[in-house]
């Protein structure tokens, strides 16, 4: 991604004004049935049973070995729990979860919904005017309403420095909703600018920054996505053991790239020995610098650590936005 004038303008809208991005490729999975709370509670790293309607949480789905199968967000709506995660995860998640449904009253299916992100300093007022409902204020809270005769859900996400909302709506009403956003002064922005904002904020994506080889604590989202007091769940023994030992052997970190063009998968070296690899990369329109997320061995993950690569040096920073 280059910092051409259009890119910088789009980035400004997503920060200082208001902008919207179509992220409908994300995986949205519905859980229905009377046992949906207990079932999901027993399958993930965070508290589910205590969620009230309109509340949500961040979580990992883990295997029996404690490895990460999915990372995302759960939203308790009036008639279901909606799981939101990276694109292309529906089949694997449904197959995994369905394997553990025995007698529980729970049904799993991919939600037939589209997804828009709205963010920026002015986003709250613009979105409230278009949606016509009180917006959620707490992180990961959600509010349901009606638009063009269809039910929509607005979720508050802790993605950026400014208010960020995820609007879940049927595909047939997306064009009308997007048109009203644009008419209200909310600027449409391309996915690549949203990607730069994501990398700046240090928000990981499953399939890029996390995969089935990772343990939850390697991602650095312990406070937000893991409950260490909720009791047993699939993979809990491994997660608890790591907590007792106090560390993992690698971490996901933000990096600033001083060298030439780099690509996900490129290795980082210390004394010619590999100590990490790049997982996501973008150019920050705010600073003009190349930034990324990377998995780095423990001992080389501290902020300020300088690593080498085939394309130049790399400096570790806890958050690429800092």
C-alpha atoms as one frame of an Amber mdcrd trajectory, in Angstrom:
protein
   0.000   0.000   0.000   1.340   3.411  -0.976   0.686   6.685   0.779  -0.889
   8.430  -2.201  -3.200  11.414  -1.564  -6.360   9.293  -1.794  -5.050   6.825
   0.778  -4.096   9.584   3.201  -7.535  11.183   2.722  -9.324   7.881   3.352
  -7.229   7.299   6.463  -8.105  10.774   7.714 -11.800  10.002   7.315 -11.444
   6.800   9.338  -9.767   8.758  12.136 -10.644  12.433  12.264 -14.115  12.386
  10.681 -16.133   9.247   9.901 -15.681   6.477   7.374 -17.201   3.119   6.553
 -15.695  -0.081   5.176 -17.436  -3.197   3.850 -15.950  -6.175   5.746 -18.629
  -8.693   4.790 -16.043 -11.415   4.203 -15.742 -11.885   7.964 -17.105 -15.149
   9.374 -20.348 -14.772  11.331 -21.590 -17.892  13.094 -24.963 -18.196  14.876
 -25.595 -20.368  17.932 -29.254 -20.927  18.838 -31.057 -23.236  21.268 -31.609
 -23.205  25.019 -28.175 -24.704  25.776 -26.155 -22.270  23.638 -24.680 -20.406
  26.636 -23.485 -23.475  28.525 -22.221 -25.115  25.345 -20.129 -22.155  24.168
 -18.953 -21.492  27.727 -17.474 -24.997  27.773 -15.737 -24.516  24.417 -13.960
 -21.165  24.776 -11.541 -19.247  26.964 -13.851 -16.538  28.285 -16.997 -16.158
  30.378 -20.194 -16.751  28.386 -22.878 -17.872  30.848 -22.971 -14.490  32.613
 -23.495 -12.454  29.429 -26.730 -10.479  29.376 -28.592  -9.586  26.179 -26.662
  -6.738  24.570 -23.306  -7.791  26.025 -20.325  -9.397  24.310 -16.824 -10.651
  24.941 -13.539 -11.450  23.242 -12.481 -15.102  23.166 -10.437 -17.953  21.761
 -11.843 -21.304  20.689  -9.250 -23.899  21.628  -8.632 -27.552  20.855  -8.306
 -30.199  23.548  -4.540 -29.548  23.379  -5.115 -25.868  24.112  -4.176 -24.658
  20.614  -6.104 -21.790  19.014  -8.811 -22.854  16.572 -10.387 -19.389  16.271
 -10.094 -15.899  17.724 -12.894 -13.367  17.732 -15.909 -11.962  19.519 -19.181
 -13.324  20.893 -22.306 -11.145  20.940 -25.328 -12.112  23.004 -28.361 -10.961
  21.019 -32.024 -11.429  21.851 -32.383 -14.799  20.081 -28.862 -16.115  19.536
 -25.164 -15.795  20.219 -23.230 -14.483  17.239 -19.553 -15.363  16.820 -17.535
 -12.920  14.722 -14.095 -13.897  13.455 -11.819 -13.695  10.421 -12.918 -14.644
   6.923 -13.051 -18.279   5.821 -13.412 -19.861   9.271 -17.046 -21.047   9.214
 -16.530 -24.633   8.031 -13.707 -25.374  10.455 -15.517 -23.807  13.407 -18.813
 -25.581  12.728 -17.060 -28.936  12.255 -15.115 -28.467  15.482 -18.041 -27.342
  17.617 -20.518 -29.846  16.143 -18.199 -32.681  17.158 -18.936 -31.858  20.808
 -22.706 -31.484  20.537 -24.156 -34.609  22.162 -27.550 -33.992  23.750 -27.364
 -30.215  24.053 -30.113 -28.097  22.569 -27.827 -26.033  20.345 -27.724 -25.420
  16.589 -24.814 -23.973  14.610 -25.005 -22.225  11.266 -23.293 -19.512   9.283
 -25.268 -16.276   9.608 -26.605 -14.784   6.387 -25.455 -11.283   7.296 -23.252
  -8.600   5.817 -20.908  -6.503   7.905 -19.883  -2.843   7.793 -17.356  -1.072
  10.009 -17.911   2.597  10.865 -15.216   4.506  12.744 -13.806   7.972  13.342
 -14.267  10.909  15.708 -17.651  11.806  14.193 -18.870   8.250  13.732 -21.156
   8.113  16.769 -23.353  11.011  15.706 -23.422   9.999  12.028 -24.327   6.402
  12.783 -26.948   7.355  15.370 -28.649   9.603  12.820 -28.727   6.873  10.175
 -29.632   3.913  12.418 -32.142   5.786  14.546 -31.395   3.776  17.711 -29.281
   4.417  20.844 -25.772   3.136  20.138 -23.905   0.776  22.484 -21.356   2.555
  24.667 -19.411  -0.234  26.368 -16.766  -2.269  24.479 -18.343  -5.258  22.692
 -21.863  -4.232  23.698 -24.532  -4.486  21.003 -27.885  -2.926  20.207 -30.582
  -4.234  17.873 -32.915  -2.127  15.754 -34.845  -1.953  12.509 -33.789  -0.561
   9.142 -35.903  -0.855   5.977 -38.014  -3.528   7.688 -34.996  -5.688   8.616
 -33.277  -6.327  11.944 -29.798  -4.842  12.263 -27.260  -5.205  15.067 -24.710
  -2.533  15.958 -21.699  -3.697  17.993 -19.138  -1.434  19.693 -15.598  -2.673
  18.982 -12.335  -1.670  20.719 -10.409  -1.578  17.421  -9.082   1.986  17.206
  -8.504   5.137  19.237 -11.900   6.455  18.065 -15.394   4.964  18.444 -15.655
   1.929  16.177 -18.881   0.128  15.320 -19.618  -3.078  13.448 -23.045  -3.089
  11.771 -24.496  -6.547  11.045 -27.366  -6.485   8.580 -29.041  -8.614   5.891
 -27.285  -8.300   2.511 -30.389  -6.929   0.825 -30.463  -3.796   3.007 -26.716
  -3.123   2.934 -26.815  -0.871  -0.170 -29.512   1.343   1.313 -27.783   1.610
   4.686 -24.432   2.370   3.036 -26.059   5.013   0.839 -27.529   6.761   3.861
 -24.156   6.678   5.616 -22.538   8.312   2.604 -25.273  10.945   2.361 -24.721
  11.724   6.060 -21.062  12.489   5.350 -19.564   9.108   6.260 -16.908   8.406
   3.609 -16.521   4.965   2.008 -12.957   3.682   2.459 -11.150   0.702   0.893
 -10.182  -2.418   2.798  -6.466  -1.661   2.521  -6.862   1.504   4.604  -8.828
  -0.423   7.235  -6.023  -2.987   7.193  -3.491  -0.262   7.994  -5.681   0.878
  10.883  -5.966  -2.725  12.146  -2.215  -3.260  12.090  -1.614   0.080  13.820
  -4.028  -0.917  16.561  -2.379  -4.327  16.937  -5.615  -6.263  16.310  -4.711
  -9.821  15.237  -6.449 -11.754  12.479  -6.832 -15.520  12.606  -5.203 -17.116
   9.574  -2.636 -14.309   9.345  -1.273 -13.482  12.785  -2.652 -16.539  14.603
  -3.159 -20.131  13.526  -3.612 -23.627  14.948   0.034 -23.758  16.090  -0.478
 -20.902  18.559  -1.340 -21.029  22.236  -3.737 -18.302  23.460  -1.164 -16.570
  25.672   1.168 -16.104  22.691  -1.272 -13.555  21.262  -1.051 -11.111  24.162
  -4.816 -10.801  24.712  -4.969 -12.509  28.119  -6.845  -9.730  29.935  -9.404
  -9.289  27.177  -9.960 -12.849  25.955  -9.117 -15.318  28.749 -10.842 -15.940
  32.075  -8.634 -17.799  34.526 -11.456 -18.293  37.045 -14.344 -19.588  34.887
 -13.674 -23.291  35.439 -13.279 -26.108  32.959 -13.475 -25.770  29.186 -11.905
 -27.549  26.242  -8.146 -26.880  26.374  -8.339 -25.248  29.824  -5.677 -27.511
  31.360  -3.017 -26.267  28.931  -4.009 -22.610  29.313  -3.977 -22.904  33.125
  -0.589 -24.644  33.096   0.928 -21.828  31.031  -0.535 -19.285  33.451   1.044
 -21.147  36.366   4.437 -21.302  34.634   4.246 -17.599  33.863   5.271 -17.386
  30.207   5.196 -18.775  26.677   8.127 -19.129  24.301   6.972 -16.655  21.653
   4.777 -13.570  21.439   2.827 -11.583  18.881   4.227  -8.033  18.788   4.084
  -4.876  16.745   7.097  -3.988  14.613   8.331  -0.963  12.717  10.160  -1.823
   9.513  13.107   0.329   8.559  14.184  -1.697   5.532  12.803  -2.240   2.064
   9.571  -3.934   1.061   8.704  -6.867   3.323   6.050  -9.546   3.098   4.248
 -11.813   5.590   6.398 -14.857   6.226   9.724 -12.980   6.052  12.097 -14.040
   8.832  13.769 -11.886  11.475  17.280 -12.762  12.593  19.697 -12.198  15.457
  23.300 -13.253  14.778  22.060 -15.020  11.638  19.656 -17.181  13.657  15.887
 -16.937  13.045  13.979 -15.475  16.004  10.662 -14.544  14.417   8.606 -13.875
  11.314   6.352 -11.174   9.928   2.622 -11.991   9.936   0.960  -8.737   8.746
   2.381  -5.627   7.093   1.040  -2.209   6.092   2.175   1.363   5.561   0.823
   3.807   8.123  -0.678   6.829   6.364  -0.272   8.672   9.676   3.501   8.300
   9.901   4.444   7.116   6.412   6.343   4.228   7.997   6.059   0.525   7.235
   4.578  -1.318  10.228   3.544  -4.860  10.959   2.658  -7.611  13.378   5.111
 -10.428  13.986   5.626 -13.568  16.028   8.932 -13.282  17.920  10.731 -15.639
  20.312  10.657 -14.751  23.989  13.724 -12.730  24.887  13.489 -10.743  21.666
   9.944  -9.448  22.163  10.626  -6.417  24.350   9.859  -2.949  23.031  12.960
  -1.404  21.430  14.602  -4.694  20.436  16.201  -4.381  16.991  16.179  -7.418
  14.679  17.634  -7.897  11.212  16.077  -9.221   8.047  16.957  -9.690   4.399
  15.368  -6.288   3.730  16.755  -4.218   6.615  16.299  -3.749  10.350  13.119
  -4.194  12.354  12.309  -2.607  15.720   9.869  -4.268  18.108   7.146  -2.087
  19.612   4.325  -3.288  21.817   1.775  -1.461  19.709   2.557  -0.401  16.145
   0.569   2.782  16.788   3.020   3.981  19.450
